[in-house]
């Protein structure tokens, strides 16, 4: 584990622990990852959370099966997924951070940041030179987190529903 990653992880832990000690949160989370589609209990929990955030499951499992070098990072409270981040290889040099979200009851507690950091650590350690993502203006907190985490806006596009999407990239070197 590189020192910057370990240092940031310790800061997040201490921040969460401090809030827990003050009684602000009752939060003991387990962060883990999968390099393939996870077992059914975790998968069902991801799909349930995804649907609660985005409204429809969009054949998430079928779409995950099509992705090369799939990586799923999750935050678990007991056995419930309270946050997830899914990505995959675009090519040998670029990783795509595809989908993610945090349960509404667990937001603003650093979970999205921790999942992003865990994913980016994997991306860097795996030799990718950049991570790319897309978001919409309506997902403002994700856009702000991406920019605070070192992403640059590199373009825009219009999706199939006619909505603009913002393309972001972060260099890993």
C-alpha positions as CSV (number, residue, x, y, z in Angstrom):
1,X,0.0,0.0,0.0
2,X,1.6,3.3,-1.0
3,X,2.0,6.0,1.7
4,X,-0.4,8.6,0.2
5,X,-3.2,6.0,-0.1
6,X,-2.6,4.7,3.4
7,X,-2.5,8.2,4.8
8,X,-5.8,9.2,3.2
9,X,-7.4,6.0,4.3
10,X,-6.2,6.6,7.9
11,X,-7.6,10.2,7.8
12,X,-11.0,8.9,6.6
13,X,-11.0,6.2,9.3
14,X,-10.2,8.7,12.0
15,X,-12.8,11.2,10.7
16,X,-15.5,8.5,10.7
17,X,-14.3,7.2,14.1
18,X,-14.4,10.7,15.6
19,X,-17.9,11.3,14.3
20,X,-19.0,7.9,15.7
21,X,-17.4,8.6,19.1
22,X,-19.4,11.9,19.2
23,X,-22.5,10.0,18.5
24,X,-23.0,11.7,15.1
25,X,-23.0,8.4,13.3
26,X,-23.4,4.7,14.0
27,X,-21.2,3.5,11.3
28,X,-19.0,0.4,11.1
29,X,-18.4,-0.4,7.4
30,X,-16.5,-3.0,5.6
31,X,-14.9,-2.0,2.3
32,X,-14.2,-4.8,-0.1
33,X,-14.0,-5.4,-3.8
34,X,-14.7,-8.0,-6.5
35,X,-13.0,-8.6,-9.8
36,X,-16.0,-10.5,-11.1
37,X,-19.7,-10.5,-10.5
38,X,-20.1,-11.1,-6.8
39,X,-22.2,-13.8,-5.0
40,X,-25.9,-13.4,-5.3
41,X,-26.5,-11.8,-1.8
42,X,-24.1,-8.9,-2.6
43,X,-25.2,-8.7,-6.2
44,X,-28.9,-8.4,-5.2
45,X,-27.9,-5.7,-2.7
46,X,-26.1,-3.7,-5.4
47,X,-29.0,-4.0,-7.8
48,X,-31.4,-2.9,-5.0
49,X,-29.3,0.2,-4.2
50,X,-28.7,1.0,-7.9
51,X,-32.5,0.8,-8.6
52,X,-33.2,3.1,-5.6
53,X,-30.8,5.7,-6.9
54,X,-31.3,5.5,-10.7
55,X,-34.9,4.2,-10.9
56,X,-34.3,1.1,-13.0
57,X,-31.9,-1.8,-13.0
58,X,-31.2,-1.6,-16.8
59,X,-30.2,-5.3,-16.9
60,X,-27.2,-4.4,-14.8
61,X,-26.0,-8.0,-14.5
62,X,-26.1,-8.5,-18.2
63,X,-24.3,-5.2,-18.8
64,X,-21.6,-6.1,-16.2
65,X,-21.0,-9.5,-17.9
66,X,-20.0,-7.6,-21.1
67,X,-17.4,-5.4,-19.4
68,X,-13.7,-6.4,-19.6
69,X,-11.7,-6.6,-16.4
70,X,-14.7,-5.7,-14.3
71,X,-13.9,-4.2,-10.8
72,X,-16.6,-3.7,-8.2
73,X,-15.8,-1.8,-5.0
74,X,-18.4,-1.9,-2.2
75,X,-19.1,-0.5,1.2
76,X,-21.0,-2.9,3.4
77,X,-22.9,-2.2,6.7
78,X,-23.4,-5.7,8.1
79,X,-24.4,-7.6,4.9
80,X,-26.1,-4.6,3.2
81,X,-24.4,-2.7,0.4
82,X,-24.6,1.0,1.3
83,X,-22.2,2.2,-1.4
84,X,-20.7,0.8,-4.6
85,X,-18.5,1.8,-7.5
86,X,-18.2,-0.3,-10.7
87,X,-15.6,0.2,-13.4
88,X,-13.8,-1.7,-16.1
89,X,-10.9,-1.5,-18.6
90,X,-11.4,0.7,-21.6
91,X,-8.1,-0.5,-23.0
92,X,-4.6,-1.3,-21.5
93,X,-4.1,2.3,-20.5
94,X,-7.5,3.6,-19.6
95,X,-10.0,2.5,-16.9
96,X,-13.6,3.6,-17.0
97,X,-15.4,4.4,-13.7
98,X,-18.8,3.4,-14.8
99,X,-21.5,3.4,-12.1
100,X,-21.7,4.1,-8.4
101,X,-23.8,5.4,-5.6
102,X,-24.4,5.6,-1.9
103,X,-27.6,4.8,0.0
104,X,-29.4,8.1,0.8
105,X,-29.2,7.2,4.6
106,X,-25.4,7.0,4.4
107,X,-24.5,10.0,2.3
108,X,-22.2,12.8,3.3
109,X,-20.1,10.5,5.5
110,X,-17.1,10.0,3.1
111,X,-18.3,6.7,1.6
112,X,-18.2,7.8,-2.0
113,X,-14.7,9.3,-1.5
114,X,-13.5,6.1,0.1
115,X,-14.8,4.0,-2.7
116,X,-13.3,6.3,-5.3
117,X,-10.0,6.2,-3.5
118,X,-10.1,2.4,-3.3
119,X,-10.9,2.2,-7.0
120,X,-8.2,4.7,-8.0
121,X,-5.6,2.8,-5.9
122,X,-6.5,-0.4,-7.9
123,X,-6.3,1.6,-11.1
124,X,-2.9,2.9,-10.4
125,X,-1.5,-0.4,-9.0
126,X,-2.8,-2.1,-12.1
127,X,-0.8,0.1,-14.4
128,X,-3.5,2.2,-16.0
129,X,-2.4,5.7,-17.0
130,X,-5.8,7.3,-16.7
131,X,-9.3,6.9,-15.3
132,X,-12.3,8.3,-17.2
133,X,-15.9,8.8,-16.1
134,X,-19.0,10.6,-17.3
135,X,-21.7,12.3,-15.2
136,X,-24.6,14.6,-15.6
137,X,-25.1,18.1,-14.2
138,X,-28.0,16.8,-12.1
139,X,-25.6,14.5,-10.2
140,X,-23.9,17.6,-8.9
141,X,-22.3,16.0,-5.8
142,X,-20.6,13.4,-8.0
143,X,-19.3,16.1,-10.4
144,X,-17.9,18.1,-7.4
145,X,-16.3,15.0,-5.9
146,X,-14.7,14.1,-9.2
147,X,-13.2,17.6,-9.6
148,X,-12.0,17.7,-6.0
149,X,-10.4,14.3,-6.6
150,X,-8.3,15.5,-9.5
151,X,-10.5,14.9,-12.6
152,X,-10.4,17.4,-15.5
153,X,-13.4,18.0,-17.7
154,X,-12.3,16.9,-21.2
155,X,-15.6,17.1,-23.1
156,X,-19.3,16.7,-23.3
157,X,-21.7,14.5,-25.2
158,X,-25.4,14.0,-25.6
159,X,-26.8,10.7,-24.3
160,X,-29.5,8.6,-25.9
161,X,-32.2,10.5,-24.0
162,X,-30.9,13.8,-25.3
163,X,-29.3,14.8,-22.0
164,X,-25.8,16.3,-21.9
165,X,-23.1,14.3,-20.1
166,X,-19.8,15.7,-18.8
167,X,-16.7,13.6,-19.7
168,X,-14.0,13.7,-17.1
169,X,-10.5,12.2,-16.9
170,X,-7.8,11.9,-14.2
171,X,-4.2,11.1,-15.0
172,X,-2.8,8.4,-12.7
173,X,0.9,9.1,-13.3
